[in-house]
Amino acid sequence: MTITAFKALHQRRQLDHLARHGTRLAERAEDSFDLALYAVEGFYAETWRSRGEEAVLFIHVFQKPAGLGEYLARVQLPSGL
């Protein structure tokens, strides 16, 4: 699926696609939100939820690696590498 086709889906269908075809890569918190990052067929999708809530408020979709910056800053490699 292309990023354009994904964006055209209703949010429920986007979440279903992420569950079936996405690879969950990382999580992080920002202000009062819990975020989860997925890799999906040539693009990335980030789900935003209010902290402690199940419902997804929105899904941010992007392709450029610059969007990964907040996640990459938290990666810690084992010592000796």
Secondary structure, 3 states (H helix, E strand, C coil): CCHHHHHHCCHHHHHHHHHHHCEEEEEEEECCEEEEEEEECCEEEEEEEECCCCCEEEEEEECCHHHHHHHHCCCCCCCCC
